[in-house]
Amino acid sequence: MPSYQVAHLREQGQDMLLFPLDDRFGQMSSNDQNDLLQELEMRANEAGLAGGAAVFWRHGRHEHFMGPQPWHPFLRSVGMDFVQRNLNQEISW
């Protein structure tokens, strides 16, 4: 049963679901990355959490994110530490 922690927050008038993932995410194909991002959003929404999803992961010393283009300035301004500090929900299926 997959289980993911999520920071569910409201920023700049948007409900956001921010998922910290491990570095394996960065090794996935872009199609698989997109599929997982969509599934995380769908599963979180089904669990009653409103909003769109974005993911964060580290590869070596670098942090990366993937999410809606309009959110990129905000996502760029925060990082994995911010997401970890704001984890407040968990989803599983």
Salt bridges, closest charged atoms under 4 A:
ASP15 OD1 - ARG10 NH1 3.19
ASP22 OD2 - ARG24 NH2 2.41
GLU39 OE2 - ARG43 NH2 3.14
GLU63 OE2 - ARG58 NH2 3.12
ASP81 OD1 - ARG58 NH2 2.93
